[in-house]
């Protein structure tokens, strides 16, 4: 049975829950969009959930931002609280069956991942000093391994 994740914004105006087969917050994204919209440490961490199970309270306070990519509006919908600005989750019409909550918005205790994958380091801010541990993976671009496959390869997938 997948893990039920509960999340919320800082002010409490928006709450949500989603079921996840992949609840390990293992991947740090240093791209400028994640870093500037959700990454106080110079990166953001997304988890993956089943979009059909997403339940939201406080929808009136919810807003969506489409980050521009190469001058055009991107397809990713970045959901955040209009009252306090907390980044909550990302969804995209190209992967309509998935939703990617930010680990920072999750209130449910999450297990510590066995290692970390650092992606899009080519875009990191100059002041960021990545905390790369033994066994961590480092990628200038994307890793090439999906969140689902990463969990399955390590026998961390929750049925």
N, C-alpha and C positions, 0 to 999 in steps of 0.2 A: 504494500500500500504506500503510495507516495506520501511525502512529508507535507503537512499543512503549514505554510508559512504565514505569519501574521505580520503586518507592517503598518506604519503610520507616518504622518508628517510630525514635525517638531511641535506645532501648536495644537495638534489633535483634531483639526478640522477635517482631515481625510484619513480614513483607515481602509485597509484592504487585506484580503487573504487570497492565497493561491496555492495550489498543490504543485509540488516539485519532486521530480525524480532525481534532481541534480542540485542538492542544497549546499554543496561545498563552495565557499567563496575563495576560489583558488587563482582566479585570473585578474591581473591588474592591467588596466588599459590606460596608457599614457597619451592617447591621441588628444589633440587640442579640444575637441568637442567634449569628451568625457572629463578631461582635466578642468576645463573652464566651467562646465555646467554642473559637475557633481564630484569633483575630486580635490578636496582640500589638501590632500597629501601629495598632490601631483598626479594622481591616477584615480580611476573609479573601478569598482568591482560590481559586475552584474552576475546575477544568478539566473537560472532558467526555470520557468514555470509553464504549466498547461493553461493557455489562455482561456479555455472553456470553463475553467474553475475559478477565474478571477471574480471576486466579489468586492464591491467598493461601497463604502459609506462616505457621505460628505461630498458627493459628486459636484455640488454647486461651487465648491472651493477648488475643484480640479481644473487645471489648464494644460494645454498641449503646446509644445514648441517643436517646430521642424527646423533643425540646424541646417543652414545653407552649406552645400558642398559644391565647390567649383562654381559658385555664383548662382546655383539653383537650389530650390527647396528640396531637402532630402526626404526620403520616404519614411525614415524613422520618426515615430511620435514619442517625444520625451515628455512624460507626464510629471507635473509638479503641483505643489500646493500654492495657490495664488495668495494666500494669507501670509505664509511664512517663507515660501520659496523652496521648501524641501524637495529635492529630486526624488521621485518615487519609483517609476519604472519606465522602460522603453518597450514599445511595440512597433511592428513594421508589417505593412500589408503583404510584403514578400514572404513573410513567415507568420501568417495569420494564426496558426495554431500555437504560437509561442508568445510569452511575455517575459521580459527580463527586468525583474525588480533590482534596484540597487541594494547591495548588501547593507549599506548604511541606513536604509529605511526599514530593515527587517527587525522586528522586536523579538521574534522567536529565537532562542539560543541556537547558534549554528556551530557545527563541529569545525575544529581547526583542520584545514586541509593538510595532507601529508607533504605537500610542496606547493610552490607558487609558480605560475607562468606569467612572465612579464611580456606584454605585447605592445607593439607600436612605439618602441623606445626611440625610434628615429624622430618622434614628435615630442619627446619629453621637454619640459622647461629646463633651462640651463641650471636653475637652482636645485632641481630635484636630484637627489642621490638615491637611486633605487636600492632597496634593502634586499640584496640577492643572497639567498641562503644556499647552503650545500644541497645539491640536487635540484635546485630551481632551474627552470628553462628561461632563456632570454631570446627574444625575437625582435628584430628591427621592424618587422611588419606583423602580419597575423601569424599564428602558430601553425595553421593548417589542420588542426584537430578541433572538432566541434566540442561544445560543452558536454553533449551527450556522450560522444566517444571517449573523452577524457575520463568521465565518471565510469563508463563501462570498462575501459582498459585497466582501471585500478580497483575494480569490483566495488565501487562506491555507488553505483546506480541503485536506486530504491524502486522496486516494483510495486 
